[in-house]
Amino acid sequence: MNSTTPSESISELTDSLMQVLRLRRTILPKRLVTPGPTKEQLCVLFEAAATAPDHDQILPWRFLVFPSSSRVALGALFAQSLHERDAEATPEQLDKAREKALRSPFLMLLVVDQCRGSHEVDLNERLLSAGCAVQNILSVATSMGFGSSLTSGKAMKSKIFRKELGLSEGEHAVCFISVGTIATSKQAKTRPTVDQFVSTWAS
């Protein structure tokens, strides 16, 4: 007979969730190796993203996945974007830009649309919803034993990058999300204390 009370079950669930959140940390793409998430695991990660709050259910964000077969082309796009910004970029700099696309076994781009659905839902709300979706993915990836990270860069704002990825005028390329097996890692950074980010307003 199960003698666990509802409150004890909730407490255990909270403890498990907090353990995962405490374990989550940024592992740079260059420190991630195969294997990455399986198709089944990716389905779970995206299901977790779908639980994010979404004002008016407009789904203002989406993910663009880059399979291994597209990485060389993405690297070429990074190099083109660099040349667009700096026509004097050296061959070494262009090679480094290409190489970034080959890191981490799983890579996708977060895109936020400021025009989709109701215009009463402003960009900040859309970004917040997207951030919640991303945090859910990172947390569940951590619970699966994977490392993960968010990265960005100037290439994401270049005209050729936006054109080749088919981004509409109202869409923003926010960040890349990498997930994979942790090869190496650095010492975990100190988390902020509660008093550093919580205050009480007194009228």
C-alpha positions as CSV (number, residue, x, y, z in Angstrom):
1,M,0.0,0.0,0.0
2,N,1.3,3.4,-1.0
3,S,1.5,5.6,2.1
4,T,2.9,8.7,0.3
5,T,0.6,11.7,0.8
6,P,-0.1,14.2,-2.1
7,S,2.0,16.9,-0.4
8,E,4.9,14.5,-0.1
9,S,4.6,13.6,-3.8
10,I,4.6,17.3,-4.7
11,S,7.6,17.9,-2.5
12,E,9.5,15.0,-4.2
13,L,8.6,16.4,-7.6
14,T,9.8,19.9,-6.6
15,D,13.1,18.5,-5.3
16,S,13.6,16.6,-8.6
17,L,12.9,19.7,-10.7
18,M,15.1,21.9,-8.6
19,Q,17.9,19.3,-8.9
20,V,17.7,19.5,-12.7
21,L,17.6,23.3,-12.7
22,R,20.7,23.4,-10.4
23,L,22.6,21.1,-12.7
24,R,21.8,23.1,-15.8
25,R,24.8,25.1,-17.0
26,T,26.2,26.4,-20.3
27,I,28.5,24.0,-22.1
28,L,29.9,25.7,-25.2
29,P,29.4,24.0,-28.6
30,K,33.1,23.2,-29.0
31,R,32.8,21.1,-25.8
32,L,29.8,19.0,-27.1
33,V,30.3,15.8,-29.0
34,T,28.1,12.9,-30.3
35,P,25.8,11.4,-29.6
36,G,23.2,14.1,-29.6
37,P,19.5,13.6,-28.9
38,T,17.7,10.8,-30.7
39,K,14.5,11.5,-32.6
40,E,12.5,10.4,-29.7
41,Q,14.4,12.6,-27.3
42,L,14.0,15.6,-29.6
43,C,10.2,15.0,-29.6
44,V,10.3,15.3,-25.8
45,L,12.4,18.4,-25.9
46,F,10.0,20.1,-28.4
47,E,7.0,18.9,-26.3
48,A,8.6,20.7,-23.3
49,A,9.0,23.8,-25.4
50,A,5.3,23.7,-26.2
51,T,4.4,24.1,-22.6
52,A,5.8,27.7,-22.5
53,P,3.3,30.5,-21.7
54,D,1.9,32.0,-24.9
55,H,-0.4,35.0,-24.7
56,D,-3.4,34.6,-27.0
57,Q,-1.8,31.4,-28.3
58,I,-0.2,33.1,-31.2
59,L,2.9,30.9,-31.2
60,P,5.3,33.8,-31.9
61,W,8.4,31.6,-32.0
62,R,9.7,28.7,-34.0
63,F,12.9,26.5,-34.3
64,L,14.9,26.0,-37.4
65,V,16.9,22.7,-37.2
66,F,20.2,22.2,-39.0
67,P,20.9,18.5,-39.7
68,S,24.4,17.3,-40.3
69,S,23.8,17.4,-44.0
70,S,23.3,21.2,-44.0
71,R,26.2,22.2,-41.7
72,V,28.8,22.8,-44.5
73,A,26.3,25.1,-46.3
74,L,25.6,26.9,-43.0
75,G,29.3,27.3,-42.5
76,A,29.6,28.8,-46.0
77,L,26.7,31.2,-45.0
78,F,28.6,32.2,-41.9
79,A,31.7,33.0,-44.0
80,Q,29.6,35.0,-46.5
81,S,28.0,36.9,-43.7
82,L,31.4,37.8,-42.3
83,H,32.6,38.9,-45.8
84,E,29.4,41.0,-46.0
85,R,30.5,42.8,-42.8
86,D,34.2,42.9,-43.5
87,A,35.4,42.6,-47.1
88,E,39.0,42.4,-45.8
89,A,38.4,39.4,-43.6
90,T,41.4,37.0,-43.8
91,P,41.2,33.4,-45.1
92,E,41.8,32.3,-41.5
93,Q,38.9,34.3,-40.2
94,L,36.6,33.0,-42.9
95,D,37.7,29.4,-42.1
96,K,37.0,30.0,-38.4
97,A,33.5,31.3,-39.3
98,R,32.8,28.2,-41.3
99,E,34.0,25.9,-38.5
100,K,31.4,27.3,-36.1
101,A,28.7,25.5,-38.0
102,L,30.3,22.1,-37.5
103,R,30.3,22.2,-33.7
104,S,27.9,20.3,-31.5
105,P,25.9,17.3,-32.8
106,F,22.5,19.1,-32.6
107,L,22.0,22.7,-33.7
108,M,18.9,24.8,-34.2
109,L,18.0,28.5,-34.4
110,L,15.4,30.3,-32.4
111,V,13.3,32.6,-34.5
112,V,10.8,35.1,-33.0
113,D,8.1,36.7,-35.1
114,Q,6.9,40.2,-34.0
115,C,4.0,40.2,-36.5
116,R,2.4,36.8,-36.1
117,G,-1.1,36.8,-34.5
118,S,-2.5,39.6,-32.5
119,H,-0.5,42.9,-32.6
120,E,-1.6,43.6,-29.0
121,V,1.0,41.0,-27.9
122,D,4.2,43.1,-28.1
123,L,7.7,41.9,-28.8
124,N,8.7,41.7,-25.2
125,E,6.0,39.2,-24.5
126,R,6.9,37.2,-27.6
127,L,10.5,37.1,-26.5
128,L,9.6,36.1,-23.0
129,S,7.5,33.2,-24.3
130,A,10.4,32.1,-26.5
131,G,12.7,32.3,-23.6
132,C,10.5,30.1,-21.5
133,A,10.4,27.6,-24.4
134,V,14.1,27.6,-24.6
135,Q,14.6,27.2,-20.9
136,N,12.3,24.2,-20.9
137,I,14.4,22.6,-23.7
138,L,17.6,23.3,-21.8
139,S,16.2,21.9,-18.6
140,V,14.9,18.7,-20.1
141,A,18.1,18.2,-22.1
142,T,20.0,18.5,-18.8
143,S,17.7,15.8,-17.2
144,M,18.6,13.6,-20.2
145,G,22.3,14.0,-19.4
146,F,23.1,16.3,-22.3
147,G,25.0,19.6,-22.2
148,S,23.6,22.6,-24.0
149,S,24.2,26.3,-24.7
150,L,22.9,29.4,-26.4
151,T,25.1,31.3,-28.8
152,S,24.6,34.3,-31.1
153,G,26.6,36.5,-33.4
154,K,26.7,39.3,-35.9
155,A,26.0,36.9,-38.8
156,M,22.4,36.5,-37.6
157,K,21.7,40.1,-38.6
158,S,23.3,40.0,-42.0
159,K,21.1,40.4,-45.1
160,I,22.4,37.2,-46.8
161,F,21.9,35.1,-43.6
162,R,18.3,36.3,-43.3
163,K,17.6,35.8,-47.0
164,E,19.1,32.3,-47.2
165,L,17.3,31.1,-44.1
166,G,14.0,32.5,-45.4
167,L,13.3,34.9,-42.5
168,S,10.4,37.3,-43.1
169,E,10.7,41.0,-42.4
170,G,9.1,40.7,-39.0
171,E,11.2,37.7,-37.9
172,H,14.2,37.9,-35.6
173,A,17.0,35.3,-35.4
174,V,17.5,35.3,-31.6
175,C,20.1,32.6,-30.8
176,F,21.4,29.2,-31.8
177,I,20.7,26.3,-29.4
178,S,23.3,23.5,-29.2
179,V,22.7,20.1,-27.5
180,G,25.1,17.2,-27.2
181,T,27.2,14.9,-25.0
182,I,29.6,16.8,-22.7
183,A,33.2,16.1,-23.7
184,T,34.8,18.6,-21.4
185,S,33.6,21.4,-19.1
186,K,34.8,24.3,-17.1
187,Q,34.1,24.9,-13.4
188,A,30.6,25.9,-12.8
189,K,30.0,29.6,-12.3
190,T,28.5,30.9,-9.1
191,R,24.8,31.5,-9.2
192,P,23.4,34.8,-8.1
193,T,21.9,34.9,-4.6
194,V,18.2,35.8,-4.2
195,D,18.9,39.2,-2.6
196,Q,20.8,40.2,-5.8
197,F,17.7,40.1,-7.9
198,V,14.6,40.3,-5.6
199,S,13.4,43.5,-3.9
200,T,10.1,44.6,-2.3
201,W,8.3,47.7,-3.4
202,A,6.9,49.9,-0.6
203,S,4.5,52.7,-1.5
